[in-house]
Amino acid sequence: METAKKCRQMGLQIGDTIEGREGGDKGTWWDVTRLTLLWLGDEIAVWSQTHTNHTSDKWTAPKEEANWSLDYRDWRKVTPNG
């Protein structure tokens, strides 16, 4: 599904942050990504992206990203700081 359409289905608005987690069997590895919606077009969404994983307890510096599909993780809406 087009990312912008999925954003609309989820009721997301500019400034909203979502979080998605993926991981391996028995928690051997995991990765958490947070996306904050910066711009929403007809087909494309632009995000501020940051993530953390099992090798670090720190979040990466935010970077602008437009190449995300929301189809492959369960996403939940979060407050910007947690």
Secondary structure, 3 states (H helix, E strand, C coil): CCHHHHHHHCCCCCCCEEEEEEECHHHCCEEEEEEEEEEECCCCEEEEEEEEECCCCCCCCCEEECCCCCCCCCEEEECCCC
